[in-house]
Amino acid sequence: MPIINTLNKTILDNGESFVFEKDRSDMITIISNITFNILRDSPKLVADVANGSIDRRLLETAIIKDIDKNKYHFGIYRDKLIKGVLDYMFGYGELQQYVEDEEISDIDGTKYNEFVIRRRGIREKIPVNFGNEKIFDTYCKLIAIRNGGILNENDSHCRVTDEKMRLRINVSIKPRNISSPSISIRKHRLKSYNLNDLAEIGMFNEEIKTLIEKLAFSDATVLFSGKGAVGKTTLLRAFVNSLPEMERVLIAETDAEIYPDKPYCIEQRVKKENEGGRPVTLKDLVKDGLTMSLDSYCIGEITGDEAWDFVKASFTGHRGLATIHSESAEDSLMRLMILSRSSGFQETEKTMKELLAKSIDAIFYLKSFKIIDILEVLGYDSKNDQFLFNRLYSYKIRQENCNGYLEGEFIQCSPMGERIRNIFARRGLM
């Protein structure tokens, strides 16, 4: 007897039927196919529903039309499929549980079945499999479009932000990617770590926590440095939340990542060319902040010519806080100098180094969610052309595995020098 195979049941030619559930991969494939069709034909519809500008029922109508056109359902099973598509479109599907896990900071997929996460700086594999490259490609396009981006053959890379879930997302497809689509999700906790939390998970010990608290209550300018995904922003966020309650802070970011929990913070981000009107850069935000009666500047990540304006603002009496990528604590000032060169400053290199040394008070270097080094900046030796540092604390690494796990101990290298003692003395913190 002839039969018709559908998503959820087999229909006999006499109209009788019996139900069977197809495996998960089949369901994902069909949901992905529907999503692909909607994204191909009506990408703006998905984006508008995602940002709340139009009624979701319009999207449901489009889904129903595609289901009916392709005969994916019979009877009540259509409702189940509609819900599955909507959950897929507006959740994070196979990655949802990892997005919701507050201990995870990064989710990275390099192929439809190759995914890793970072949990407290430690990398580990996760059992995620989208089934095939086409489904994963559709998923990447969906994530981009839903968060206001564009992803297609002409624009094959996109960086977007999901502010509600506090995610920064990079996705890329062919032709930029040679083989498979890829996705990188940087997560920021909905509930901030405080300094006590970070001490408990081993980012630093109680002695270092006391030093950080005093630095927060002083007017010291502090850099948090290291490679990507090592805990820089996490520590900066906890530091900002530890500032004196009445301290007025400008937080300038390319993408929202700090999410302060304290009052009197002005949160601003850049305005990109595709957002309409005049673009606004980090450099613009820092310069404009000079007219805003601020106590402190906080730059989520220094990456370009805003570096020099940050240095100048710190040199004029404002407290500066920022993260920066560098190979070591000692290299942080040179990295800041290299980025500053792109601003077209007129000062000599010697003058610039002197300004850097006078503007930055302390440097924290992190690796795998551990503070590895804390440097007090003492000054610049022009005769020998070198910055002078006092190493206050280090993490002595006994063992490090390939996934980034560190085993060791925190040690005090030397007592604080005159510079930080004077900073603390001004605020009665000695």
C-alpha positions in Angstrom: 0.0 0.0 0.0 1.4 3.4 -1.0 2.4 5.7 1.9 3.3 9.4 2.2 6.2 10.3 4.6 5.8 13.5 6.5 7.6 15.1 9.4 5.6 13.4 12.2 3.5 10.7 10.7 3.1 8.3 7.9 -0.2 8.6 6.0 -1.7 5.6 4.3 -3.4 6.2 0.9 -6.8 5.3 2.6 -6.4 8.3 5.0 -5.5 6.2 8.0 -2.3 7.2 9.8 0.0 6.1 12.5 2.5 8.5 14.3 6.2 8.1 14.5 8.8 10.7 15.6 11.6 11.2 13.2 15.1 11.6 14.8 16.4 14.9 15.9 18.6 15.5 12.9 15.6 15.3 10.6 13.7 17.9 12.7 16.7 20.2 12.7 17.0 19.8 8.9 13.4 20.7 8.2 13.5 23.7 10.7 16.7 24.8 9.1 15.2 24.5 5.6 12.2 26.7 6.6 14.5 29.2 8.2 16.7 29.3 5.1 13.7 30.0 2.9 12.5 32.8 5.1 16.0 34.4 5.4 16.3 34.2 1.6 13.0 35.7 0.8 12.3 38.0 3.8 15.5 38.8 5.8 14.1 42.2 6.9 11.0 40.5 8.3 13.1 38.4 10.7 15.2 41.5 11.8 12.1 43.6 12.3 10.4 40.9 14.4 13.6 40.4 16.4 13.8 44.1 17.3 10.1 44.4 18.1 9.2 46.8 15.3 6.5 44.6 13.8 4.1 41.9 15.1 5.5 38.4 15.3 2.3 37.1 13.7 3.4 38.3 10.3 6.5 36.0 10.6 4.2 33.2 11.7 2.2 33.7 8.5 5.3 33.4 6.4 6.4 30.3 8.2 2.9 28.7 7.6 3.1 29.5 3.9 6.5 27.7 3.6 5.3 24.7 5.6 2.2 24.4 3.4 4.1 24.9 0.2 6.6 22.1 1.1 4.0 19.9 2.8 6.0 19.5 5.9 3.0 18.8 8.2 -0.4 17.4 8.6 -3.0 18.7 11.1 -1.9 19.6 14.6 1.8 18.9 13.8 2.0 22.2 12.0 1.7 24.1 15.3 4.6 22.1 16.7 6.7 22.9 13.7 5.9 26.6 13.8 7.0 26.7 17.5 10.2 24.8 16.6 11.0 27.4 13.8 10.3 30.4 16.1 12.4 28.9 18.9 15.2 28.3 16.4 15.0 31.8 15.0 14.9 33.7 18.3 16.8 31.5 20.6 20.3 30.1 20.0 19.3 26.5 19.2 22.0 24.0 19.7 24.1 26.6 21.5 21.3 27.8 23.9 22.5 25.9 27.0 26.0 27.3 26.6 24.7 30.8 26.1 22.8 30.5 29.4 25.7 29.1 31.3 27.1 32.0 33.3 30.5 30.4 33.8 31.2 30.2 30.1 32.9 33.3 28.5 33.4 32.1 24.9 31.7 29.8 22.4 33.6 29.1 19.2 32.6 27.0 16.2 35.0 26.4 13.3 32.8 23.8 11.6 29.3 22.5 11.9 30.5 19.8 14.3 33.5 21.3 15.9 32.9 23.6 18.9 34.8 24.6 22.0 34.0 26.8 25.0 36.1 28.7 27.5 35.1 28.3 31.1 37.1 30.6 33.4 39.8 30.7 30.8 40.0 27.0 30.2 39.2 25.6 26.8 37.1 22.5 26.4 35.2 20.7 23.6 31.4 20.5 23.6 29.2 17.9 21.8 27.5 20.2 19.3 26.6 19.0 15.8 24.4 20.9 13.4 24.3 18.0 11.0 25.8 19.5 7.9 27.4 22.7 6.6 24.2 24.0 5.0 22.3 24.0 8.3 25.2 25.7 10.0 25.5 28.3 7.3 21.8 29.1 7.7 22.2 29.3 11.5 25.1 31.8 11.1 23.1 34.0 8.7 20.1 33.9 11.1 22.2 35.0 14.1 23.7 37.9 12.1 20.4 39.1 10.5 18.4 38.8 13.8 20.9 41.0 15.6 20.8 43.7 12.9 23.7 42.5 10.7 24.1 41.5 7.0 25.6 38.2 6.0 25.7 37.0 2.4 28.1 36.3 -0.4 28.9 40.0 -0.8 29.1 40.7 2.9 30.6 37.4 4.2 31.7 38.6 7.6 29.6 40.3 10.3 30.1 41.5 13.8 26.9 42.1 15.9 25.9 42.5 19.5 23.0 40.9 21.3 22.6 43.4 24.1 19.8 41.6 25.8 21.9 38.4 26.3 25.2 40.5 26.5 26.8 38.7 23.6 29.4 39.9 21.0 29.1 37.8 18.0 31.5 37.3 15.0 30.2 35.2 12.1 31.7 34.5 8.7 30.8 32.4 5.7 32.1 31.7 2.2 33.8 33.3 0.3 35.7 34.9 3.2 35.9 31.4 4.8 37.6 28.9 2.6 35.8 25.9 3.9 33.2 26.0 6.6 31.2 28.9 8.2 32.4 29.9 11.6 31.0 31.6 14.7 32.6 33.2 17.7 30.5 34.3 20.7 31.9 36.4 23.5 29.6 36.3 26.5 29.4 38.6 29.4 27.6 37.6 32.6 24.2 38.9 33.3 25.2 39.0 36.9 28.6 40.6 37.4 31.5 39.0 39.3 32.5 41.2 42.2 36.0 41.1 43.6 35.1 38.6 46.2 33.8 36.2 43.5 37.0 36.6 41.5 39.1 35.8 44.6 37.0 32.7 45.2 37.5 31.3 41.7 41.2 32.0 42.0 41.9 35.0 39.8 43.9 36.5 42.7 44.4 36.0 46.4 43.1 38.1 49.4 46.3 40.2 49.5 45.9 41.2 45.9 42.2 41.8 46.4 43.1 44.4 49.1 45.5 46.1 46.7 42.8 46.2 43.9 40.2 47.6 46.4 42.6 50.4 47.3 43.4 51.2 43.7 39.7 51.4 43.0 39.2 53.9 45.8 42.2 55.9 44.7 42.6 58.0 41.5 45.1 55.6 39.9 45.1 55.0 36.2 45.2 51.3 35.5 45.7 49.1 32.4 44.4 45.5 32.3 46.4 43.7 29.6 46.7 40.2 28.1 45.6 38.2 25.1 42.0 37.6 24.2 39.5 35.8 26.5 41.8 35.8 29.6 39.5 37.8 31.9 40.6 41.4 31.3 37.0 42.7 30.8 35.7 40.6 33.7 38.3 42.2 36.0 37.7 45.7 34.6 34.0 45.3 35.2 34.5 44.2 38.8 36.9 47.1 39.2 34.4 49.7 37.9 31.7 48.3 40.2 34.2 48.8 43.1 34.7 52.5 42.4 33.5 55.1 45.0 29.7 55.5 44.6 29.8 59.1 43.6 32.6 58.8 41.1 31.4 60.0 37.7 32.6 57.6 34.9 32.4 57.6 31.1 32.4 54.1 29.7 33.3 54.2 26.0 33.2 51.0 24.0 33.0 49.6 20.5 30.5 47.1 21.6 28.7 47.0 25.0 30.7 44.7 27.3 31.2 46.4 30.7 27.6 46.7 31.8 28.3 48.6 35.1 26.1 47.9 38.2 27.0 51.2 39.9 25.3 54.6 39.5 26.8 57.7 37.8 28.2 55.8 34.9 27.7 57.3 31.4 27.6 54.4 28.9 28.5 55.2 25.3 29.5 53.2 22.3 30.7 54.0 18.8 28.4 54.7 16.0 29.3 52.7 12.8 28.9 53.9 9.3 26.0 51.5 8.5 24.0 53.0 11.4 23.2 56.2 9.6 24.4 59.8 10.2 28.0 60.7 11.2 30.1 57.8 12.5 31.3 58.2 16.1 34.6 56.7 17.0 36.2 55.8 20.4 38.5 58.7 19.8 35.4 61.0 19.5 33.9 59.6 22.7 37.1 60.2 24.7 37.6 63.7 23.4 34.0 64.7 23.9 34.2 63.4 27.5 36.6 66.2 28.4 33.6 68.6 28.4 31.5 66.3 30.7 32.9 67.0 34.2 34.1 63.4 34.6 36.3 61.8 37.2 37.3 58.7 35.2 37.5 57.4 31.7 36.9 53.7 31.1 37.6 52.3 27.6 36.4 48.7 27.1 39.3 47.9 24.8 42.0 50.2 23.3 42.5 49.2 19.7 43.4 52.3 17.7 44.1 56.1 17.7 41.9 56.6 20.8 45.0 55.4 22.7 46.6 58.9 22.5 43.5 60.7 23.7 43.3 58.2 26.6 46.9 59.0 27.6 46.3 62.8 27.3 43.1 62.6 29.4 45.0 60.6 32.1 47.8 63.1 32.0 45.4 66.0 32.6 44.2 64.6 35.9 41.5 62.2 34.9 41.6 58.6 36.1 41.9 56.2 33.1 40.8 52.6 33.1 41.1 50.3 30.0 42.0 46.9 28.6 44.6 46.4 26.0 46.0 43.4 24.2 49.7 42.7 24.9 52.2 39.9 25.1 53.3 40.8 28.6 52.8 43.4 31.4 56.0 45.2 30.3 54.9 45.3 26.7 51.6 47.1 27.5 53.1 50.6 27.4 54.8 49.9 24.1 51.6 48.6 22.7 49.8 51.7 23.9 52.6 53.8 22.2 52.3 51.9 18.9 48.5 52.5 18.8 49.0 56.1 19.7 51.2 56.7 16.7 48.2 56.3 14.4 46.7 59.5 15.9 49.3 61.7 14.1 50.8 63.2 17.3 53.5 65.8 16.9 55.6 65.0 20.0 58.9 63.3 19.8 59.1 59.6 20.8 61.0 60.5 23.9 58.3 63.0 25.0 55.7 60.5 24.3 57.3 57.8 26.4 57.7 60.3 29.2 54.0 61.1 29.0 53.1 57.4 29.0 55.2 56.7 32.0 53.6 59.6 33.9 50.0 58.8 32.9 49.8 55.1 33.7 50.2 54.1 37.4 49.7 50.3 37.4 49.4 47.4 34.9 47.7 44.1 35.5 48.6 41.2 33.1 46.2 38.3 32.9 46.3 34.8 31.5 43.6 32.0 31.8 41.6 34.0 34.4 44.7 34.5 36.6 46.5 37.7 37.4 50.0 36.8 36.3 51.8 40.1 37.0 51.1 43.4 38.7 53.5 46.2 37.8 53.8 49.7 39.3 55.0 52.1 36.7 58.0 54.1 38.1 58.9 56.2 35.1 61.0 56.4 32.0 64.8 56.2 31.8 65.6 58.4 28.8 69.3 57.6 29.0 68.8 53.9 28.6 65.5 54.3 26.7 63.4 52.0 28.8 60.4 52.1 31.0 60.9 51.5 34.7 58.7 49.1 36.6 58.3 47.7 40.1 56.9 44.2 40.0 54.5 44.0 43.0 53.0 40.5 42.5 53.4 37.5 40.2 51.7 34.1 39.8 54.4 31.5 39.8 53.3 28.8 37.3 54.2 25.3 38.2 52.2 23.6 35.5 50.2 24.6 32.4 48.3 22.2 30.2 47.4 22.6 26.5 43.9 23.8 27.3 45.2 26.7 29.4 44.8 25.3 32.9 47.3 26.9 35.3 48.6 25.5 38.5 50.8 27.6 40.8 50.8 30.2 43.5 50.7 34.0 44.0 53.8 35.6 45.4 54.7 39.1 46.5 57.8 40.3 44.6 58.4 43.6 46.3 56.7 46.2 48.4 54.8 49.0 46.7 57.0 51.9 45.6 56.7 55.6 46.2 54.3 56.3 43.3 51.5 54.1 44.6 52.2 55.0 48.2 51.7 58.6 47.3 48.5 57.8 45.4 47.1 56.0 48.3 48.2 58.6 50.8 46.3 61.3 48.9 43.1 59.4 49.6 44.0 58.3 53.1 44.4 54.6 52.1 47.7 53.9 53.6 
